[in-house]
Amino acid sequence: MRFKKNSPIKSLKTNLTTALELPREVMLNLPLITITGKNTMSIENYKNIIEYSQKKIRISTSAGIVSIDGKKLFLKELTKDSILITGTISNFEFI
């Protein structure tokens, strides 16, 4: 069953998460993106990989598509829950 973005269940889940001070990325399945310098990026709670090359990586998340541009980009670690990207990251954005 799919719910609209502003459904009562989603609002209840958001309000409970805030009231109980639970991690939003876990409870609401939001991506958690960590950048270390300009050479490493970790993305947790992703859906799938849309595009992968040494110059561009695009990853689908529940919040939209994350686009990463750079040089010598490499998926160093890949699990069902997280991705670790290495290389020289020059730009990233949500599309």
Buried (B, 14 or more C-beta within 10 A) or exposed (E): EEEEEEEEEEEEBEEEBEEEEEEEBEBBEBBBBEBEEEEBBBBBBBEEEEEBEEEEBBBBBEBEBBBBBBEEBEBEEEEEEBBBBBBEBEEBEEE
